[in-house]
């Protein structure tokens, strides 16, 4: 088979980037659609978040039977959500276990997020992450912890206990450096305490399109600098990838590799294109690099398989990437304020989605209750 006849997502995978899907639902897991994505679209992992569960659980009848059962047992709406979510995640882990086994734990992961309302509480985030790992009890589970400042300590502590983590809601380069350091320190503690780092995997989820959305909004307010629109997210990602290569190299990391540790890969999240003026595959096409992950909504997966042009574009042009940050600062866009705003709003949006999800589940429980 010639390279031209190999589908784009399979060629992208051959370049070293793993394709994960940024969506889960019971219908997809049990109805065969997730398996179809694995077989035909090179999907090797899945991520979820409160917004995704809100969409999945509030529609259709896939959850009705378990909702009836939980209501009969007197479970409140929060307990009900976790029971539903943990079941879906466990089932998805079982489906992707073939990938996990076949790749020695490189891929095949499914991510479940801690309650986003705990994002600024280190101890409760740690406890919730451990609880989820123990309850789902699958080696290919990744628990998602937001990359807030209080979240950094929780990330280190959970990794030190030998648990796999997806660090979510990363926007700034400084916060990414702190996330990578938290992972490395966690691995060092795990090894020092006699643990096996081969059981631990992690990704650092950089949110991409939201950066351009916020930056472009600010450029519109300033006026007159359209040439800088749609530039920061990709520049930011290239600089993050450069730090990844440096953080997971050298004597300190080589010692940990010798003990069986694996690097915390960078994952590109929020990769659907929000601005219709930009290509629908922009945040896939420009962010292809070895040892990375791109978690895509299904419409982006389908678009890329239809007209993607895979080529490793992530490396190089670092001088151009830094120039983008400098040019934005020169015209009055404060990078630190952009990323701080996005982190704060990201936590708020997930917390709001979680509250909305609980409200939707409560309404569904009431609609299913016998008259």
C-alpha positions, -999 to +999 in steps of 0.1 A: +000+000+000+015+033-010+016+063+013-011+081-008-036+053-002-031+052+036-059+073+053-047+105+068-053+096+105-033+064+100-005+084+085-007+109+113-003+080+138+027+067+119+043+101+125+041+094+163+010+113+173-018+093+190-054+101+181-078+101+210-115+110+208-128+139+230-162+123+236-178+094+253-214+081+257-230+049+268-246+045+233-212+049+216-195+024+239-221-003+239-235+003+204-202-004+186-194+032+175-163+036+197-150+002+184-156+015+148-136+046+156-108+024+169-108+001+139-114+027+111-101+060+124-069+050+144-085+062+177-064+048+206-078+067+236-107+087+249-112+118+271-143+130+289-152+161+309-184+175+326-196+191+294-193+158+275-212+139+302-238+166+303-245+160+266-244+123+268-265+117+299-292+142+293-303+127+259-317+094+249-326+064+269-292+047+274-290+056+310-327+051+320-323+015+334-295+024+357-312+056+367-343+036+378-321+012+397-301+039+415-333+058+424-348+026+439-317+024+460-322+059+473-290+074+457-289+112+455-281+129+422-244+133+429-240+096+437-261+088+407-238+108+384-207+091+396-222+057+394-232+064+357-199+079+348-178+053+365-197+025+347-192+043+313-155+048+320-149+012+331-167-001+300-146+022+277-114+011+295-124-025+289-130-018+252-096+000+249-077-025+269-067-043+237-049-011+226-033-007+261-021-043+261-009-042+226+011-010+230+027-018+264+006+009+281+015+038+257-021+043+246-055+028+253-063+053+281-097+067+291-098+099+311-123+107+339-122+142+356-124+148+393-153+170+404-142+204+389-156+222+419-125+209+438-101+226+415-087+249+442-086+223+470-054+202+469-064+176+495-099+169+482-086+167+447-060+141+458-086+121+477-111+122+448-084+111+423-074+082+444-111+072+450-118+072+413-088+051+405-098+026+432-135+025+422-130+022+384-100-001+390-086-003+355-049+000+347-058+022+316-077+048+335-063+083+337-079+107+362-080+143+351-068+170+375-070+207+365-036+225+363-045+251+389-018+261+414-034+240+441-037+212+416+000+209+411+006+194+446-023+170+440-008+159+407+026+152+423+010+133+453-012+111+430+017+102+407+038+094+438+011+068+447+016+051+413-016+064+396-019+077+360-030+113+355-043+135+327-034+171+337-061+193+322-067+230+315-031+240+308-028+273+289+005+290+299+040+279+293+049+287+329+021+265+342+032+237+318+067+239+332+053+235+367+031+206+356+061+187+341+081+193+372+052+180+394+051+148+374+089+143+375+089+149+413+060+124+417+079+098+398+111+104+418+091+100+451+074+068+437+108+052+429+123+064+462+094+046+481+100+014+461+071+018+436+071+007+400+070+037+376+061+014+347+025+014+360+022+052+356+014+072+325+005+108+322-004+135+296-003+172+300-034+186+282-027+220+265-059+237+255-054+252+220-083+269+202-095+288+233-062+307+233-068+320+198-105+328+205-095+350+235-065+366+218-085+374+187-112+389+208-086+412+224-071+421+190-106+431+178-109+454+208-075+470+200-081+471+163-057+471+133-036+439+139-054+412+120-021+396+109-016+384+145-050+366+147-050+329+148-013+328+156-008+324+194-022+290+200+001+273+176+031+293+187+023+285+223+021+248+215+054+248+196+071+264+226+055+239+250+067+210+228+102+224+229+100+224+267+087+188+267+118+177+248+141+194+272+123+185+304+123+148+296+160+146+287+193+148+305+208+130+335+179+135+359+153+120+335+176+094+321+180+080+357+142+077+360+139+062+325+164+035+336+139+026+364+111+023+339+095+057+339+078+071+308+076+107+298+045+128+304+034+134+268+019+166+257-018+163+246-035+189+224-070+195+236-098+219+225-087+212+189-119+219+171-118+252+152-140+278+167-135+305+141-152+295+108-126+316+089-099+291+099-094+257+083-114+230+102-083+209+107-060+238+117-053+226+152-045+191+140-025+200+109-001+224+126+005+203+158+018+170+145+049+158+163+064+126+177+053+114+212+022+137+213-015+131+216-044+150+199-078+145+214-104+155+189-142+157+188-157+134+163-164+161+137-127+170+137-117+133+134-140+129+104-127+161+088-091+151+091-097+117+078-114+133+048-088+160+039-059+159+063-024+164+050-002+147+077+033+161+081+055+167+111+051+205+116+055+209+153+093+212+155+112+242+143+103+278+138+108+285+175+121+319+167+089+327+148+069+313+177+086+336+202+082+365+178+044+360+179+044+364+217+066+395+214+044+411+187+013+405+207+029+421+237+040+450+216+004+457+204-010+454+239-021+418+244-009+406+278+000+369+274-001+362+311-035+379+315-048+358+285-037+325+300-047+334+336-082+344+323-086+312+303-076+290+333-100+307+356-128+306+330-120+270+322-125+259+358-157+280+360-171+265+328-165+229+339-180+237+373-210+252+357-213+222+333-211+199+363-239+218+381-259+217+349-253+180+345-266+173+381-297+195+374-304+176+341-300+142+359-323+153+387-349+163+361-345+130+343-349+111+376-381+129+383-394+122+348-388+085+352-403+083+387-436+063+388-467+085+389 
